Amino acid sequence: MPVRKSILRVCIILATVFASVAAAQNTRAARKPDVAYVPTTNAAVEAMLRLADVTSSDTVYDLGCGDGRIVIAAAKLRGARGVGIDINPVRISESRANAKKAGVGKRVRFEENDVFEADIHEATVVTLFLLPELNLKLLPKLLQDLKPGTRIVSNTFDMGDWQAAKEVTVGDPDEKGHPFSHRLYLWIVPPPKVN
């Protein structure tokens, strides 16, 4: 009997350890994020929503959503629905907490996912604050998955040869200590090319 109880205790301890390890692994990103987290300024968030002309009939997807501020603002200021996608589970938890605090939890959702693999076809507006090479890598997916007329707004970085339909400047681009969130770009997804 004592041996059986000892074995049972060891099994319980091992099961607890394995469960803890599995839980810890679930809070790690599926892979290392492609960019460091740099939040979009509040002024740029509002300007991005204006640039895309976001309304209550829109569904705004923020690819690399960080703390969720863009989709939260879209819901709170424009009445839109929003989906934030980020590969970092810490950012997703932070986004969900921020949405709850802002009172828009029913209008937005946050998904831990790779932006290159996420289902984005329901978006009417997509926002980005990624590096230029990531914008270019993402461009084929955007053009394939999004409906014609979908607006894409990028903070700071363009899409190479794809000319923006509109560009705006927010604040002073020469501001010391904050080189980002000053230049914003808007593209409209075109109809598919007919061969």
Secondary structure, 3 states (H helix, E strand, C coil): CHHHHHHHHHHHHHHHHHHHHHHHHHCCCCCCCCCCCCCCCHHHHHHHHHHCCCCCCCEEEEECCCCCHHHHHHHHHHCCEEEEEECCHHHHHHHHHHHHHHCCCCCEEEEECCCCCCCCCCCCEEEECCCHHHHHHHHHHHHHHCCCCCEEEEECCCECCECCCEEEECCCCCCCCCCCCCEEEEEECCCCCCC
